[in-house]
Amino acid sequence: MTHPTSVIGHERVKAVLTRGVLSKRSMPAWIFGGPAGVGKCTTARVLAGLVVDPEVSAEDLAAFAPPVHTRSGVLFEAGTHPDIHLISKELALESPIREVRERKLRTIPVAVLRQQVIGGMVDGHSFDGPAYVKPYHGHAKVFIIDEAELLGLDAQNLLLKTLEEPPPNTYFILITTRPDSLLPTIRSRCQTVLFGTLREQQMQEWLEAAALEGQPEELEWAARFADGSPGRVHASIDEGLHAWYQVFAPMIDKLLVGRFPANLSSELNRMIEESATAAEKADSSTSKEVAGRRATRLLVSMIGFQLQQQLHQSIDDPSACERIARALECLFEAEQQINSSVNRKLALAGLASNLHQALAPAVAAR
């Protein structure tokens, strides 16, 4: 029976962490890098539950699962353990500084880092640094910084000073899909662990435990699209991605046989715009720009998924594989452009054209 706070898969990562953090022979700061939605934050939380509990047993360590009946374990299960701190951009909403509260959630501000971790003065407000306070249970403290790539240069430099001389019995875990976005000096003071996607059997185990609700067709597609990422399954259901897929998939099929769907870029832009607008309406603190980028990443992933499916079917045709590989490069370039604030409509129009050019020679070659 799966422990309710255990981590499915990632055996190599768990072994590294058991030899490192849990043996008390490692650096106090870690970077968890890898694709979105594969379990980095879940692993960080479970690791924190093990680190802060003075009653953890050898069996708990071997299972990589915190005990649930100890004093610390009860608090961990309830999500109220005072020595486990999850730092995210959403904590800006709890800032006593009005300007920080009203700012769109695009970054993790310095004010959040000072209030929730390091302490110090910001705009006339003085914060005690939780990192420099003794653990409530007298054992250890863990600070998990989610989406660490959202830390700006000022925030990273501020954090660097703490990582250079960390308080005793204090651990930091920086979770990111882009370890390269962190300063080299930050990376040099952390031990990096890279996560991969779950294997098919592990995904099946996760799906059974998750007991998701939805139409069978939608759930089946979400599981295939996930490609080893539980987070993708949640995104598929929450965002209604199967409906998106049904719109653009026939257009990509046309590209694959050399025909150009004139409305491809406009349809992609419409779906992104509708998703971003809905996200902003649902939560006024959400930045439409950030929501749009997230929707763009999802759409690019979905197109990539369809092309990769075609790549598997064309494995015996080197020429087709080369064309699909070029198309996948076009997807990456388009996402980079949009993330670099290039006009989204222009970038999507360019993507549609570039995909056609990359895939069209398949017709000429026949």
Summary of the structure (lengths in Angstrom):
residues: 366
radius of gyration: 22.7
end to end distance: 54.5
largest distance: 72.0
contacts: 1135
relative contact order: 0.10
helix: 60%
strand: 9%
